Amino acid sequence: MDNTAGSLSQTQISVIIGSLLGDGYLRIIKGRSDAFLEVNHSFSQKEYVDWKYSILKDITVSAPKNRVIDDVRIAYRFYTKQHPEITQLYRIFYKNGIKVIPKNIHITPLSLAVWFMDDGSKCRTSDVYLNTQQFSHNDQMKLLNILKEFNLEARLNKDKIYTRIRFIKSSLPKFRTLISPYITPSMKYKIEI
């Protein structure tokens, strides 16, 4: 069985990069040469997972499936096939098995929307965050610079012992305009689109 696929489209690359900034992760199975993406969310985000699947469908192994995690939680996930272009992304996004932010990464508005749908949150009406606590301070600074490329102003905000990205209020209208064409209906509550 062939677990590889043809060239990735720009849309697929944008979704994969957005996923890597958020909840997605890449793996290479020992003894294999190419990486694959795992998309794994809670079952409550089924519509969102199905949307990602619709974009990546031609490079997946099978449709999304439920996975019982414990008596309370159910995951909904799928995997892509192993792919040389995904391996290239693995090489720039992972150092010693840890996800990092590459120095020069191209982010599209679609990538930004996927990143927000994965890891964005809203507190009150005006506080919009990207939950980047898993990244180092240096990587978070790179992410702030990426946002500046879109003329979006954001700062690091203390969240208990970690920091995360918080958008400056004046940037929210532009941010909403950039990502709104891609936000799935079930995720619109995160940004009030």
C-alpha positions in Angstrom: 0.0 0.0 0.0 1.3 3.4 -1.0 1.3 5.8 2.0 2.6 8.8 0.1 0.7 11.3 -1.9 1.2 13.9 -4.7 2.3 17.5 -4.3 0.6 19.5 -1.6 -1.5 22.5 -2.6 -0.9 25.9 -1.1 -4.2 25.5 0.8 -3.1 22.2 2.3 0.3 23.7 3.3 -1.4 26.7 4.9 -3.7 24.4 6.9 -0.8 22.2 8.0 1.3 25.2 9.0 -1.7 26.7 10.9 -2.2 23.3 12.6 1.5 23.2 13.6 1.2 26.6 15.2 -1.7 25.2 17.1 -2.7 21.7 18.1 -1.4 19.6 15.2 1.8 17.6 15.3 4.0 15.7 13.0 5.6 12.4 13.5 8.0 10.0 11.7 7.6 6.4 12.6 10.9 4.6 13.3 12.1 2.9 10.2 10.1 5.2 7.9 11.5 8.1 5.9 8.6 10.5 5.8 6.5 12.3 8.3 2.7 12.6 8.7 0.3 15.0 10.4 -2.1 14.0 13.1 -5.2 16.2 13.6 -6.7 15.4 17.0 -9.4 17.5 18.7 -12.2 16.8 21.1 -15.4 15.4 19.6 -17.1 18.7 20.4 -15.0 20.1 17.5 -16.2 17.5 15.0 -17.3 20.2 12.5 -13.9 21.8 12.6 -12.1 18.4 12.2 -14.3 17.5 9.3 -13.5 20.9 7.7 -9.7 20.2 8.0 -10.3 16.7 6.6 -12.2 18.1 3.6 -9.0 20.1 2.7 -6.5 17.3 3.4 -8.7 14.4 2.3 -6.6 13.4 -0.7 -3.5 12.9 1.5 -5.2 11.1 4.4 -5.3 7.5 5.3 -9.0 7.4 6.2 -11.8 9.6 7.4 -11.8 11.0 11.0 -12.7 8.6 13.7 -13.7 8.7 17.4 -11.3 7.6 20.0 -12.4 7.2 23.6 -9.7 8.7 25.9 -11.4 8.0 29.2 -15.0 7.8 30.6 -15.5 11.5 29.9 -13.5 12.5 26.9 -13.8 11.4 23.3 -11.2 12.5 20.7 -12.0 13.0 17.0 -9.0 12.6 14.7 -7.4 11.6 11.5 -3.9 11.2 10.0 -2.4 12.2 6.8 -0.3 9.8 4.7 3.5 10.0 5.0 4.6 12.7 2.6 8.0 14.2 1.6 6.7 17.8 1.8 5.4 17.1 5.3 8.8 15.8 6.1 10.3 19.1 5.0 8.0 20.9 7.5 8.9 18.4 10.2 12.6 19.3 9.7 12.0 23.0 10.1 9.3 22.8 12.9 11.0 20.2 15.1 14.4 20.3 16.9 15.3 17.2 18.9 11.7 16.1 18.8 10.3 19.4 20.2 8.1 21.7 18.2 9.7 25.1 17.6 9.0 28.2 15.5 11.2 28.4 12.4 13.1 31.6 11.6 11.5 32.1 8.2 8.1 30.7 7.9 5.4 31.9 5.5 2.1 32.3 7.1 -1.1 33.0 5.1 -4.4 34.4 6.4 -5.7 30.8 6.2 -2.8 29.6 8.4 -3.6 32.4 10.8 -7.2 31.3 10.9 -6.4 27.7 11.5 -3.9 28.7 14.3 -6.7 30.8 15.9 -9.3 28.0 15.6 -6.8 25.6 17.2 -5.4 27.8 19.9 -7.4 31.0 20.1 -9.6 32.1 22.9 -11.6 35.1 24.0 -12.1 36.5 27.5 -14.6 39.2 27.9 -15.5 41.1 24.7 -12.1 42.6 24.0 -9.4 40.2 25.1 -8.4 37.8 22.3 -5.5 35.4 22.9 -3.4 32.8 21.1 -2.5 30.2 23.6 1.2 29.8 22.9 2.2 28.7 26.3 3.9 25.5 24.8 6.5 27.7 23.0 9.6 29.2 24.4 9.9 32.9 25.0 12.1 33.3 21.9 9.6 31.4 19.8 6.8 33.5 21.1 8.8 36.6 20.1 9.1 35.1 16.5 5.3 34.7 16.5 4.8 38.3 17.5 7.0 39.3 14.6 4.9 37.1 12.2 1.8 38.9 13.4 3.5 42.3 12.7 3.9 41.2 9.1 0.1 41.4 9.0 0.2 44.8 10.8 -1.3 43.1 13.8 -0.2 44.4 17.2 0.0 41.9 20.1 1.9 41.5 23.3 3.0 38.6 25.6 0.5 38.3 28.5 1.2 36.4 31.7 -1.1 33.4 32.2 -0.2 32.0 35.6 3.4 30.9 35.2 3.5 31.0 31.4 3.0 33.6 28.7 0.6 33.7 25.8 -0.1 36.2 23.0 -2.8 38.8 23.6 -4.0 41.0 20.7 -4.1 44.8 21.2 -7.7 45.9 20.9 -7.0 48.2 18.0 -5.8 45.2 15.9 -8.9 43.1 16.4 -11.0 44.6 13.5 -8.1 43.9 11.1 -7.5 40.4 12.6 -11.2 39.5 12.2 -11.2 40.7 8.6 -8.1 38.6 7.8 -9.4 35.4 9.3 -13.2 35.6 8.9 -13.4 34.0 5.4 -11.9 30.8 6.8 -13.6 30.5 10.2 -15.9 27.5 10.4 -19.4 28.2 11.8 -18.7 26.3 15.0 -15.6 28.4 15.7 -17.2 31.9 15.1 -17.9 32.2 18.9 -14.2 32.5 19.5 -14.0 35.9 17.8 -17.6 37.0 17.4 -17.7 36.9 13.6 
